[in-house]
Amino acid sequence: MMFFRKILLALPLALTAMSPALVYADTTTTGSQTYDSKTSAWSGDGTDGKVHLYFSTDGGSWQDSGANVSDESDNVKHDNGTYVVTIPNSITLSKMNIGPVDQTINYVVNIKGTIDAAKKVYLTATDGTLTNGTSQLNAKAVQGKTTWTSQELYGSLNDDGGLIGTNSNDQIQVTGTALNLGTYTGTVAYTAQAK
């Protein structure tokens, strides 16, 4: 009966040791405990009959699927404790009419990564101005989301093992009067901080 119990206890540990998630983990076993059936007592380092487990993500990494989720060649590994904010590089509106402007631009912002569970990532968008000569338009940033928890940064996993994170549906509201022919240029700036 004791032999059968040892097999049942060893089997889950053996299966866990073969798990792909543990392939990159460093494993260290320290100390030992011994159970004496004569005295019905444990002796050694722990003396409580329990295997104490410590799972540390310090020094580990997470995977970003890159621009193309189906192409593993653009995957990037990042150190744990870091995050990535993805915003559009530029947005162009063409064939706009001269005169009053009241245009809303919708786009997606994504944050993914890993941070300490006690922290959150705060993302702030700052309004901007678009100029063309002496004519100006206002660019007001409207954020769908401003705070991400560690669970939201993780989100879930893509098929290639990369983190998905959590999206925010943001907007820029462009208002004013376009007086000049040509291109109005400006920016809406984002800043991110984990605290």
Phi, psi and omega per residue, in radians:
M1 nan -0.712 3.133
M2 -1.092 -0.712 3.120
F3 -1.068 -0.772 3.122
F4 -1.070 -0.730 3.125
R5 -1.113 -0.702 3.128
K6 -1.110 -0.671 3.123
I7 -1.137 -0.770 3.132
L8 -1.094 -0.661 3.117
L9 -1.269 -0.635 -3.084
A10 -1.338 -0.542 -3.067
L11 -1.044 -0.876 3.117
P12 -1.081 -0.626 3.118
L13 -1.163 -0.687 3.125
A14 -1.162 -0.727 3.117
L15 -1.138 -0.700 3.116
T16 -1.124 -0.678 -3.129
A17 -1.126 -0.427 3.133
M18 -1.579 -0.079 -3.103
S19 -1.061 2.375 3.131
P20 -1.036 -0.500 -3.122
A21 -1.136 -0.427 -3.102
L22 -1.688 -0.016 -3.099
V23 -1.008 -0.664 -3.067
Y24 -1.643 0.022 -3.095
A25 -1.525 2.498 3.005
D26 -1.537 2.251 -3.106
T27 -1.974 2.302 3.110
T28 -2.258 2.262 3.067
T29 -1.938 2.259 -3.125
T30 -2.191 2.550 3.038
G31 1.091 -3.114 3.080
S32 -2.769 2.749 3.073
Q33 -2.233 2.628 3.135
T34 -2.288 2.337 3.092
Y35 -1.740 2.218 3.117
D36 -1.841 1.976 -3.099
S37 -1.177 -0.430 3.137
K38 -1.198 -0.747 -3.116
T39 -1.702 -0.145 -3.078
S40 0.960 0.741 -3.095
A41 -2.430 2.639 3.041
W42 -1.592 2.542 3.048
S43 -2.413 2.784 -3.136
G44 2.083 -2.647 -3.034
D45 -1.167 -0.758 -3.037
G46 -1.694 -0.693 3.136
T47 0.939 0.449 3.086
D48 -2.202 -0.007 3.113
G49 1.270 0.299 -3.134
K50 -2.066 2.437 2.994
V51 -1.554 2.031 -3.117
H52 -1.509 2.150 -3.070
L53 -1.849 2.391 3.092
Y54 -2.285 2.075 -3.129
F55 -2.005 1.836 -3.061
S56 -1.870 2.271 3.056
T57 -1.641 0.011 3.079
D58 -1.058 2.309 3.118
G59 1.441 -0.028 3.121
G60 -1.546 -2.946 -3.117
S61 -2.551 2.941 3.038
W62 -2.296 2.791 -3.044
Q63 -1.958 2.348 3.059
D64 -1.800 2.240 -3.089
S65 -1.231 -0.138 3.138
G66 1.320 -2.895 -3.060
A67 -1.251 -0.560 -3.089
N68 -2.081 1.867 -3.060
V69 -1.064 -0.553 -3.095
S70 -1.474 -0.073 -3.133
D71 -1.963 1.791 -3.096
E72 -1.206 -0.247 -3.096
S73 -1.214 -0.332 3.118
D74 -1.769 0.207 3.070
N75 -1.157 2.552 -3.126
V76 -2.275 2.354 3.045
K77 -1.633 2.422 3.111
H78 -2.185 2.610 3.072
D79 -1.160 2.517 3.012
N80 -1.014 2.602 -3.110
G81 1.568 0.121 3.123
T82 -2.121 2.848 3.105
Y83 -2.522 2.824 -3.119
V84 -2.203 2.250 3.064
V85 -1.833 2.240 3.124
T86 -2.022 2.118 3.086
I87 -2.248 2.835 3.058
P88 -1.130 2.557 3.065
N89 -1.327 -0.734 3.104
S90 -2.701 2.724 3.061
I91 -2.314 2.247 -3.119
T92 -2.072 2.235 2.977
L93 -1.898 2.228 -3.125
S94 -2.069 2.860 3.127
K95 1.029 0.649 3.089
M96 -1.325 2.597 -3.141
N97 -1.480 2.593 2.983
I98 -1.215 2.522 3.120
G99 2.050 -2.727 -3.087
P100 -1.070 2.414 3.134
V101 -2.133 2.256 3.032
D102 -2.573 1.450 -2.996
Q103 -2.110 2.325 3.078
T104 -1.933 2.241 3.136
I105 -1.920 2.150 3.113
N106 -1.780 2.437 3.100
Y107 -2.756 2.941 -3.072
V108 -1.922 2.362 2.996
V109 -1.964 2.426 -3.134
N110 -2.252 2.454 2.984
I111 -2.226 2.323 3.089
K112 -2.505 2.692 3.115
G113 2.602 -2.758 3.141
T114 -2.400 2.344 3.065
I115 -2.434 2.942 3.067
D116 -1.036 2.428 -3.091
A117 -1.043 -0.434 -3.121
A118 -1.439 -0.131 -3.103
K119 -1.848 2.910 3.009
K120 -2.365 2.736 3.024
V121 -1.735 2.242 3.121
Y122 -1.915 2.188 -3.127
L123 -2.003 2.242 -3.105
T124 -2.158 2.272 3.052
A125 -1.859 2.328 -3.121
T126 -1.857 2.273 3.123
D127 -0.986 2.736 3.139
G128 -2.367 -3.112 3.106
T129 -2.279 2.361 3.044
L130 -1.793 2.295 -3.100
T131 -2.172 2.631 3.025
N132 -2.559 1.708 -3.031
G133 1.170 -2.165 3.140
T134 -1.668 -0.054 -3.130
S135 -1.565 2.418 -3.111
Q136 -2.270 2.613 2.997
L137 -2.172 2.601 3.119
N138 -1.604 2.417 3.091
A139 -2.115 1.807 -3.111
K140 -1.717 2.203 3.122
A141 -1.510 2.276 3.083
V142 -2.145 1.968 -3.085
Q143 -1.634 2.334 3.055
G144 -1.321 -0.461 -3.094
K145 -2.632 2.470 -3.135
T146 -2.165 -0.216 -3.056
T147 -2.328 2.334 3.099
W148 -2.166 2.319 3.046
T149 -1.515 2.999 3.113
S150 -1.085 -0.620 3.115
Q151 -1.168 -0.656 3.131
E152 -1.242 -0.557 3.068
L153 -1.160 -0.633 3.091
Y154 -1.246 -0.856 -3.118
G155 1.145 -1.684 3.035
S156 -2.750 -2.991 -3.086
L157 -1.946 2.463 2.942
N158 -1.257 2.966 3.095
D159 -1.040 -0.493 -3.124
D160 -1.541 0.118 3.100
G161 1.572 -0.028 3.130
G162 -1.384 2.574 3.111
L163 -1.215 2.498 3.104
I164 -1.628 -0.624 -3.105
G165 1.266 -2.759 -3.120
T166 -2.362 2.384 -3.131
N167 -1.555 2.750 2.935
S168 -2.225 2.319 3.073
N169 -1.580 1.778 -3.086
D170 -1.773 2.895 3.120
Q171 -2.449 2.687 2.889
I172 -2.138 2.185 3.107
Q173 -1.790 1.989 -3.132
V174 -1.745 2.122 -3.117
T175 -2.351 2.797 3.102
G176 2.346 -2.732 3.122
T177 -2.263 2.123 3.097
A178 -1.464 1.964 -3.086
L179 -1.781 -0.440 -2.999
N180 -1.934 2.573 3.015
L181 -1.286 2.449 3.108
G182 2.155 -2.819 -3.034
T183 -1.857 2.243 3.013
Y184 -1.557 2.293 -3.121
T185 -2.217 2.600 3.113
G186 3.127 -3.030 -3.119
T187 -2.472 2.753 2.853
V188 -2.054 2.154 -3.017
A189 -1.758 2.449 3.083
Y190 -1.950 2.480 2.981
T191 -2.295 2.515 -3.116
A192 -2.226 2.521 3.116
Q193 -2.614 2.346 3.043
A194 -1.738 2.195 3.095
K195 -2.674 nan nan
